[in-house]
């Protein structure tokens, strides 16, 4: 089996079908010798999130390995990526939110938001991992900047940083796919 290093960013709006598309892509790319590692970033903090996590779990093939990692995404990718596996990360914007709220910080309603010190470190570790890791990596992210400008400094910071993160990941990715209404539009690369 020929090993392939490839990074794909799958992004779109809420309920666009991006996660289902990424899961279909992982299934299509895998064969009987390739393990799919589903790297989940969500924390089951309340009943709604528990329900969302259960929905995602029920959809995944039983043979996929699931690993939960809410903060140290780059390091986890480096440790688990191999030339003969596929890592599916779902999702980058949940991970970004985890980083922002990883410490007990009161953010101002108006003014400058200072993220926790680990934000820049973890963001760079992720970008470095995407370049260094062998194998195939599929990342799911939300596009949150197409609506109205949100009220509140922390919400605006989040929208800005999610956009910057998507741009940075897209710059190093081989494939970038926008999903809307369950339909993929390849912005970079070719259909796999």
N, C-alpha and C positions, 0 to 999 in steps of 0.2 A: 504494500500500500504506500502510495506516495504521500508524504506529509505536506501540508499546505498551511502557510501562515496567512490568515485573512481576518480582517476586522470589518464587521458590518454594523452600521448604525441604523436602527429602525425607529422612526419617530413619527408622531402625529398627535392629534388632539385626544381628549378624553373619549373613551369608548369608540375610537376610530378603527379598532381591530389590529392595532400594532402588536400587542402581545401574542395574539393568535397567529398573526403572520410570522412573527419571529419563531414561534414554536413550530410552525409548519416548515419554515426554512431549516431549522435545526434537524427536524426529522428527515427532511429531504437530503441534507448534507451528510447525515450520519449513515453508516452502514453497520453491518454486524460486528465489525471490529472497533468501532468508535463509540466511546462512552459520551453521553451528553450529561454535563454537569450544569444544573440549573442553580444559578447563584441569585438567591432572593434577598432583596435589600429591605423589604418591609418588616416592620415590627407589629405584632398583634396587640396593639395598645388598647383597643376598644372593640366593641361588638361589630361595628361596621367594618373595621379593618380585618377582623377575624373572618367575617363573611367573604370579603374580597380575596383573602388568602386561600380560603377553602375552595372558592370558585376556580382559582388558578391551579390549585393542586389537583382538583378533580379532572381537569383538562389534560394534564401531563401524562405521558406514558409511564407505566409503573417501573420500567427499567431505568428511567432517568434518576440520577442521584441529585438530591436537593441539598444545598448548603446555604445556611442563612448567614449573611454578613451585612451588617448595617452601617459600618464605618470604614473598615480597612479593606476597601475593595481592590486597590492596586496590589497590595501584598497578597491577598487571597488569589487573585488571578495569576500572579507569578508562581505561587506555590502549587497551584492545581493545573495550570496549563501545560499540556504536553502536545507533541507533534501529532499524536493520534487521537486527540479528543476535541470536543466542541464545548465551549462554555457559553451559556446564555445568561446574560445579566438582565434582570428585570426588577427595578428600573432605576435609571440614573437620577431622575428628579426626586424620587423617594429618598434615594441615597443623599442627594444634595440637601434635602430637608432634614434628614437625620444629622448631617454634619452641622447645619446651622443651629439646630436645637440640641446639640450634644452636651452642652453645659447649661446650667441654670443661669440664664442671662435674661435680663429685662431689656428688650429692644425699644428704642424710642418710636413713638408714633410719627414724629416728624424729625428729619435730620439724618445724619450719617449712621449707618449700621456697620458695626465692626464685628465681623464673624469671629468665631473661636479660632485660636492660633492653629489648631490642627486642620482647619479648612484648606489653607494653601498647601500644606504638606500632603494631605490626602488627595487633593485634586491633582497635584503634580505626580504623585505616586501612581495614580490611575493612568494618566497620560503616558508616563514612562512605561508602565506595564503593557499598554496597548501596542507599543512599538517593539518591546523586548520579548513578549511571551510567544512561544511557539503555538501551533495549532490554530484553531478557528475560534473567534470570539464574536458573539452577536450581542449587541447592546440595545436595550429598549429605552426610549426616553420620550418625554412629553414635550410638545410644543405649547408653551404657555404664554407666548408673547403676541398672539394674534387678536386678542380681545382688547377691551378697554384698559387703560392704565389703572392698576389697582390703587386703592387708598391705603395709606400706611407705609411707612419707610421699609419695614421688614418684607412686606409683600412686594414692593417695587424692587428691593434688593434681590429677592428670590427670582422674580421674572428676569431681571438683568443677568443674574448669574447662571440661570438655566439656559438662557440664550447663548451666553459666552461658553458654557460647558458644551452645548451641542455643537457650536462652531469649532471648538478645539478638537472634539472627538471626530467630527466630520473631516477635519483637515488630515488626520492620520488614518482614517478608515479607507479601506479599499472600495467599499460599497456604502452608499447612503440611500435609504429608501424612505420616502414620505408615504404614510398610509392614511387614507381618508375613506370613510364608508367601507372599510374592509378591502379597498383596492390599493395596490402598490404603485407608486410612481418612482422609478429609479432616477435619482438626481446625480449619482456618481456610481460608476461601475456598470456591470451588466447583470441581468437576471441570472441567479445561480441555478 
